[in-house]
Amino acid sequence: MLGLLLIVLPGPFTIPLVAAGAAILGTEYEWAKKILDLSNKKVRRSGALFKKYIKIGTLIIVGMLFSVGVVVFIYTTGFRL
């Protein structure tokens, strides 16, 4: 029941609690086992994509953080180009 409430009322621990509920229900019900198997496949596929694109993602994040740092520097110091 807590997992169902957290779907409507999102928070930082919504997904782990729903997954734990599905794992518990998967021991008794076939439909919950199918949902758990499908989610495991999706997580593994996401992990593979993450490993494939981690260098590009890291460069994008570093570039964005650098840009934000430059903007904060310009804004706080009144530096004019």
C-alpha positions in Angstrom: 0.0 0.0 0.0 2.9 2.4 0.8 4.3 1.7 -2.7 0.9 2.6 -4.3 0.8 5.8 -2.3 4.3 6.8 -3.4 3.3 6.5 -7.0 0.8 9.3 -6.5 2.9 11.2 -4.0 6.4 11.0 -5.4 9.5 11.2 -3.3 13.1 10.1 -3.4 12.4 6.5 -2.3 9.4 5.8 -4.6 11.1 3.4 -7.1 13.0 1.2 -4.6 9.9 0.7 -2.5 7.8 -0.2 -5.5 10.5 -2.6 -6.7 10.7 -4.2 -3.3 7.0 -4.6 -3.3 7.0 -6.2 -6.7 9.8 -8.6 -5.6 7.8 -9.6 -2.5 4.6 -10.1 -4.6 6.6 -11.9 -7.3 7.2 -14.8 -4.9 3.4 -15.4 -4.8 1.9 -14.0 -8.0 2.9 -14.6 -11.6 1.8 -11.1 -12.8 4.1 -9.5 -10.3 7.0 -11.8 -11.4 6.4 -10.7 -15.0 6.5 -7.0 -14.0 9.7 -7.6 -12.0 11.4 -9.5 -14.9 10.4 -6.7 -17.4 11.8 -4.1 -15.1 15.1 -6.1 -14.6 15.5 -6.2 -18.4 14.9 -2.5 -18.7 17.4 -1.7 -15.9 20.1 -3.9 -17.6 19.5 -2.3 -20.9 19.7 1.2 -19.3 23.0 0.2 -17.7 24.4 -1.0 -21.0 23.5 2.4 -22.6 25.0 4.2 -19.7 28.3 2.4 -20.1 28.2 3.1 -23.8 27.7 6.8 -23.5 29.4 7.6 -20.2 32.2 9.6 -21.8 29.9 11.8 -23.8 27.7 12.3 -20.8 30.6 13.2 -18.6 31.8 15.8 -21.1 28.4 17.3 -21.4 28.0 17.5 -17.6 31.5 19.0 -17.2 30.8 21.5 -19.9 27.5 22.5 -18.4 29.1 23.0 -14.9 31.9 25.0 -16.5 29.3 27.2 -18.2 27.4 27.7 -15.0 30.6 28.6 -13.2 31.5 31.2 -15.8 28.0 32.8 -15.6 28.1 32.9 -11.8 31.6 34.4 -12.0 30.5 37.1 -14.4 27.3 37.8 -12.4 29.0 38.0 -9.0 32.0 40.1 -10.1 30.4 42.4 -12.5 33.0 41.4 -15.1 32.3 42.9 -18.5 33.4 41.4 -21.8 
